[in-house]
């Protein structure tokens, strides 16, 4: 969870329109163009989905209406016009962006058809175009305010929209190769777009926390199967609340979902460090049971409270993840470096991995490497992304991240 936790969760309806990440459907017949558009739009702060052919666009409109539909001229004149007609028939309330040669009669016809049918057509984006051109075309949809001051309760999230799992790569500090991934749960609202991971806040005693935990477990295992079928095993870490450990039924649900698959090599459950320290006896008991099912425990958001773990008998954790506020800016802050070094020493003494969370720039990467972290993650490498995009752009890259 994010470090900023408001006392009262802001209601979803109160979210400023531009504080969330817009969802974009990309429709173009060429896979290469769809990939380029998806990666460029995600760099600009959007969430993308491919919608080719027309049937896929229709399914998307029926379940998760996007904020923007991008139609490339290579989709073909007939199919592009069918997409425009479908959007009008479904009373699509978002924006439509057509891209193609400025002088093309077909592109002009698609643009004119959309306008005649009452769709909100953005000005044509002529090809070829740069990222700056695309940014200018969709500027009104891009986030202009950080959502950190807002949050959505689990109850509200489950009632109003669909929770998803996005994945952020975890990088081996020594080799800069992919080591695993952390699954994070954003919320997609049918009209407001995507509320980023970290702002879906559980409330004390919320009866829906169990339902959210089961959803996270099920989707993580399904995504693991999806990743494994294409690229082989990858270690996934999921975030669960401490209340999960107090419910035997939820633990049993987790046991049942563990794959009986020769490639499965374990699952990591991340728990908030402060919550764990308040319930160490319970965590140690459950951790002993989980390890027989190839489930390991990781502590996340660990900071100044690290001394509470020193001298712990039967250390039940495989990872200690240092909170991002101690990693970001550590290159120039000796106090942060001292905290990081103490946690790394503790992890080394207990045979656990130390993870640097929130590596945002090269200076902090070099500092984290010198301090002795085992793994790292952060926006320097990749922001959280959908499972499909993770498989395409991370698992499919087949090479370490460059240090520069």
N, C-alpha and C positions, 0 to 999 in steps of 0.2 A: 504494500500500500504506500501511497505517497506520504511524505512527512507532514504535509499540511492537512490537518484533519479538522474541519469546522465542527463546532459544537452541534449545530443543527444542519442536517443535509438539506441543501437547496433543492426545492422541487424542480422536476424536470422542465416544467413549463416556464420556469423563470430563467432558463439558460439563454444567454444572448445568442442570437442566431449564428454569429461568426465566432463563437468560442469553441465550436466543434469542428471535426474534420469532415469535409464534404465527401459524399460517396459518388463515384463516377463510374458509369458503364461505358466501356470502350468497345465500339463496333467497327471493325475493319477486317477485311478478308485476309490481309497479310499478317501472319503470326509475328514477323519481325517488327512491323509497325505497331501492332498491339503491345508487344513487349516494350518497345521504346516509349510509347505513350504512357503505359502503366508505370514504368520506372520514373519517367519525368514528372508525372502527376504526383506520385508518391513523394518525390523530392520536394514538391511544392506544398505538401501537407494534406494530400487527398488519400482516400481509400479507393482502390480500383477493383473492378470486376470486368471480365471479358464477356461480351454479350453477342456472340455470333454462333449460329444464324438467328433469324427473326424469332424462332421459338424460344431461344435462351433469353432474349430481351423480354418476351412476354412473361416468362416465368419469373424473371427478376422484378418486373413491375407488379406482379401478383403477390410477391412475398416481401421484398425489401426495396421499395421505390427509391431510386437514386436521386441525388440533387442535380446531376448533370449527365446527359447522354452525349457522347462524342461519336460522330458518324464520319468515317473516312470515305472518300470517294471510291477507294478500291473495293469497297463492299459491293460495288456494282449499282448502276442506276435503278434497276427494278427493285432489288432488295433494299436499297437505301430508302426508296420511296415507300416500300412496304413498312419499313421501320417507322418512318414519319407518320404514316397513316395509323399504325398500331398505337403510337404514342398519343395521337389525337383521340382515337377510339377509347383509350384507357383514361382519358382526361388527365394526362400527365401534367403535373404542376411545376416540374423543375425546368431547367434550362436545356437547350439543345445547341450543340456546337458542331458545325459542319466544317470539315477541312478538305482542301483540294485545290487544284489550279484555279487561279482567279478567272481565267478566260474560258473555263470549261462550261459549255451549255448544260451538261448534266448536273454539275454542281449548282449552277444557278437555278435549275429546275427544282432540285431538292430543297434549296433555301426558300424559293418562292412557295412551294407546296406547304412547307411548315408554317410559313407566315399566313397563308390563306386558311389553314386549318386551325389557326388560333394558338399555335405553340409559341413559347417564349424563345425565339431564335436569337442566338448571339450573332454578332457580325462574323462573316466568313473568316476563317483562319487560313490564309493562302499557304500553299506548300511551295517550296520547303520553308520550314520555320525553326526558330531557336527556342530554347527554354524560356527566354525572356518574352518572346512573342506569345507563347502559350500562357505564361503568367499574366500578361496584359489582357488576354482574351477572357480569362476566368477570374480576374482580380476580385470581382464582387463576391465570389463564392469562397475565397480563401480565408482562413482564420485570421482575425485581426486582434484577437484578445486571448491571452493564455487562460485555460479553464481551471488553473490551479486553485482559484478562489471558490470554485463550485464543487459540489459532489452530488452523487445520486445514491440513494439508499438501495440495498439489494431488493427490497420489496418493490420499490418503484421501477427498478431495472427489469425485473421479471414480469411485472405487470404491463409495462409500457413498450417493451421492445425485446430484442433478442441479444443475449450475451454470446460473444464469440470468443475464440482463442486466437491470439496473435503470438508470434514467436520472435524472440530476440536472440541472436547467436551469442554463445559463450566461446571465447577465444583462448587457446592455449598461449600463455604468456611467452613461453620459450620459442615455440615454432610458428606462432601466429596462424596456426591452422584451426579449423572448426573443432571444438570439443563437445559441444552440446547446445541446448537451447532452453531458454526459460519461457514458459507459456504464461501469457498475461491476458486478462479478461476485460476487453472493452465492452461497451454496450452500443448497439446500433438502434437508433430511434427512427421510426418510420418517416418523420418529418424533419427532425433536427440533425440527422446525420449520425456521426460516430462520436460518442463520448470516449476519449482516449483511456487506455489502461491506467489504473491508479486512482480513478475518480469515481469508481463504483464502490461506495463505502458500506460495510456491514454495520448494522446497529446492534447494540447489546440486546440479546434476547430475541432477535429477529427470527421468526420461525422459518423464513425462506433461506437462511444461510445453508441449511442442509441440502436443499434443492439445488442451490448454486454449486455447492461442493460436488454433488453427484454429476451435475452437468459438466463441470470442469474435468472431472475424472474421465467421464465417458468420451468427451471430445478429444482429450489428450491421447487416450489410447487409440481412438479411431485415426487421429492424425499420425500417431506413431506407425500404425499399419500402412497408412498412405505414404509416409516418408520411406519406410523400410522397403516397400514394394518397388520403389523407384531408385533409391540410393543406398540402401542398406541401413543397418541400425544406427540410430542417433539417441543419445541420452537426453531425456526431457525432464525438466524440473517444473512442477506445478505448485502454485501457491494455495494453501488451505488455511482456514482460520483455526485457532486453538479449540473452538467449540467442536470441531470435527473429531478431535482426540477424545472428547468426552462422550461420544455417541457410538456405542458398539455396533449399531446398525450401519452407520456410515463407514466404519472401519471394515466391516464385513463386505459392504458394497465395493470398496476398494480392492479387497482380496479377490473377489469374484471377477473383477475386470482385468486383472493382470493376465497378459497374453500367454497362452501355452504355445510358444513359438520358439524355435531353436535360435533365432536371432535376438530374442529379447534378453537384454543384459542388465535390466534394472530400471527403476523409476526413482526420481528424487522428489520428496515432498518438502517444500520450503515453508517454514514457520517464522513468524515475526519474533526476533530475539527477545524483546521486552516481555512478550506474552509467555515465551518459553521459560524465561528465568523465574517468572512468578509461579510456574507449574512444573518445575523440574522433575519432581517425583513421578508425576503422571507421564511426562514425555519419555522418561527413561523406561518406564514400564511398557508403553506402547511401542517404542522404538525396538525393544527386544523382540516383540512379536512380529513387527513389520519386516525385520531383516531376513526372516525365514521365507518371505515372499519376494525377495529381491527389491525391497523398498527401503530407501535410505532417507535420512533426515538432514536437511540443510537449515542453518540459521541465517535469516536475512535481516538487513537493517541493523547490523551489530555495530555499536559505537562505544561510547564511554562506559557502558555497563559490562564490558568484557571481563573485568576482574571477578565477577560473580561466577564465571565458568572455570576459573583456574583451580586446579586441585580436585576437579570433579572426578569421582570414581566411576569407572565404566562409561567413559565419554561416548555418548550415543550418536554423534554427529559426523557426517562425512565431509561437510563443508561449513565454513564460516564466511559469510558474505558481508564485507564491510559496507556500511551505509554510504550512499553516494555523497552525502555532505562531507565525509572525511576523505573521499577520493577526488572529487572535483576540486581543482585548485591545490592539490597536495604538492605539486611541484615547487610551489613557492611558499609553503606554510609548514614550518617545523612542527607545530603542535599536531597538525593532521598527520604528518609523517610519523610522529611518535605513536599516535593511536594505531595507525595502520601497522607499524612494526610490532607493537605488542600483540596485536591480534594474529599477525602472521606467525610470531614466535609460539603463541598458544596453539595454533593449528598444527604447526610442525611438531610440537611436543606430543600432540594427541593423535598424530597420523592423519590429520584432516587436510583438506585443500582450503586455501585462502583465496577468496574471489574478490576482485575489485569491481564494484558496481558503479557505473556512472563515469566511465572514461570518455571524456568529451573532446580532448585535443591531444596532440602529439607529446606535449610537455608532460602531461599527466601520465600518458602511456609509458614514457621513458622512466618517470619517477616510480610508477607502480612496478615496472620491471626490475628496477634497481632495488626496491624494497624487498622483493622476493615473492610477490603474489604468484599463485599457480595459474589462475584463470582471470579473465576480465571480460566485461561487456559494457556497452555504452554506444552513444550515437556516433562516436568516431568510426565505428565499424558498421552499424546498421541500427535503424530504429525498429521497434516492433512492427511486424507485418503479418498479413494473413498467411495461413498455412500454404495456400497455393503459391503466393509470391515467395515465401520462404523456400519452398522446394525448388522454385525456378531460379531465383537469384542468389541463394546461399548454398543450398545443397548441390545445385548444378554448376557452381563456379569451379570446383575442382582444383583450387589453388589457394595458398595462404594469402592473408591480407597483406598488402604492402605496408611497410613501416612508415613510409613518408606520408 
